[in-house]
Structures are given as C-alpha cells and as structure tokens.
Amino acid sequence: MTKKKFPKMIAVVLCLAMTLTLLGGCGKKKDIIGTLTIINYAEYLDPDLLEQFTDETGIEIKYEEALTPEEMYTKYSSGAIKYDLVCSADYMMKKMIDEGEFQKIPWDKMENKGNIGQKYYDFCKAFDANNEYCLPHFWGTIGILYDKTKVKAPIDSWDVLFNGDYAGEIIMQDSIRDTFMITLKYLGYSLNTDNEDEIRAAQQLLIKQKPDVQSYLVDEVRDEIVAGNAVMGVIYSGEAYLGKESNPNLEYVVPKEGSNVWIDCFAITKHCENVEYAAKFLDFLCREDVAKTNFEYIYFSTPNTKVIESLSEDEKEDPTLVPPESSIENCEVCTQTDKKVTDLMNELWKELKSK
C-alpha cells in the first residue's frame, strides 16, 4: 500500500500552520495576575511598552494622562481613582512628599536602578532629600530656541527677551511658573524665592515686556519658531531638539544667568496595595532596552546612563539631548510650593494677562 502524497501547496500551508502554532505557543501571553493604575503626562511613555510590560509580567496597566502637574494633582486628589503610580514635575513631587502621599520605593527590589546616573538622583535631593520616593524619568532645561539667521549675534542672555531688540518676534511660555522663573533668574534672584518684593519686581518687568511679546504659548512654541512666525521663544529642551530637527537654522541656548533644571519622576502612592508590582514597573523603566525605546519615542534627555552611552557622538554633544555641565552650573531645580507664593504669583499673573 502506497502512501498518498499531499499536493505541494497543501503541504506548505500545513507546515506554515504548524510553525505558527508552535511560535504562538512559545510567545503566549502570561495570564493577568494583577493591575497597576498609573497617571502620567500625555505622550510621555511609549504605549507599546505598557503592552510589553503586561506580556512579560502578567500585570495589567490602567493608564491615564494629564497635561500639566496641576491637572495631575487635581485628578489624584479628587479620589475618584486610586492611582498606584504617578509621574510629575519636581515641585509637584515635593508638594506630594510634604503631604505624605507617597510610599518609599523598595530599591532593593530593583536590579536596574543603577542604570540611572547618580547625578540625577542628586538632582532629586532638592525635593526628596534622602532619595526615598522618586525615580528620575526625564530631565532637561528651559532656554531659548531662536533662528540664528534672524538675530544680530548668537544669544547668551535672557536680556534678549527684555531689551526691545526683537519686539513682536518673541514667544513666551503661557505658564506662570516658567515665565516668572526666567524673569527672576534674569534679575539675579532664585527661582524658588519667597521674597514678595522680588516676585513683584519680576511682574513689573513682565508688564514692561508684554508689548514686545507676540504670544504666550506652551506646546505650540516649537511649531511657531519652526514655521518662521517668530524669531525666538522660551521652550523646553526636548521640544527644542525636535524643532532643530525640523529646521537646521534653529539654535538652542540656556542663558548665562541660569535657568531651571527640571526633572520629572515616578513615585509610588500611599494608595498602592501591591508595592512589589509597582517596583517591577519602575525597574522595567530602568532597563536599558526599555529606556532606549522610550527615549527614541520622546527625545527628551534621559537619566539612563546606559542609553546615553549608546548615543552617537553628535547626539551626545547636542545640548538639547545631553545638557552639558557648563549650561547648568547656574541652574536650579524648582521646589517652591509655598501657598502664599503660589497665590501671589497667580494674582500677579492674572494682572499681567489682563493688561
């Protein structure tokens, strides 16, 4: 009795089906063993990484976004959702630490924490004195993005925003904290000052400057400068990088008077019932391959030294990606959360915008 032979095409199809079945078995997702609820900035984490984490661990991620630290805090403090992890700005981290909203990170459970450079943990000491609560996520500076073909000379000072030389060609941040910050630094004061006279002096300078300001924007600053609708604008370093990629005539500088070194961090909230799961997620973020993927998704400065080492020489020398020590020596980390200061700035900002 002779065996029947399958037609060649059928054999190929069956072989392929068997291969896919085997591969599917090998790549089978883990069963869901628990969940983590996270709130972060919009577009501040590659969504594919959330799926990857679930596939690897069986821990499902429920993910929410906020546009600003203040919006994040409002959502968090409403109590409508019990978040396990939050990512926010330095000054908001301090506020929440002071209010007792975080649990200590179990660093001994995190084998990849050493990928984060000590320099960045040191930045966090400005608001997390003993490095107990905060894991650095992204960091950078605030400076000026400008079209070098349209200025009289290379820019090195905040003075260019206030001296009238570029009236109508300036974009300022539509942000109380950021706009007061650069003005305070220009006047020689700390961006964390609680001196009412210094804060009022900053407002008076901003009122004087206002006729020269084309607009107050946030996310649109980069696009406006790229499009040539203004000569210069106050911007975050990561946004400046993307602007320079779109228009090679653009340059970014942290003025010599100093600026804000900002650092955004993750923390485990007091509501988190499974700190082990939270630590797994934080350790996942510290992993070189994960951090590299996220860096390439966002292109803000990463505190992961393994990723920094993997960059090209051109990327390492780009101050928007890896701010050099010389550019941050006069900078400060923002920690001011005093309610009296916040209320005063809010009042003075409303006066400024209404004039």
Order of alpha helices (4+ residues) and beta strands (2+ residues): alpha-beta-alpha-beta-alpha-beta-alpha-beta-alpha-beta-beta-alpha-alpha-beta-alpha-beta-alpha-beta-beta-alpha-alpha-alpha-alpha-alpha-alpha
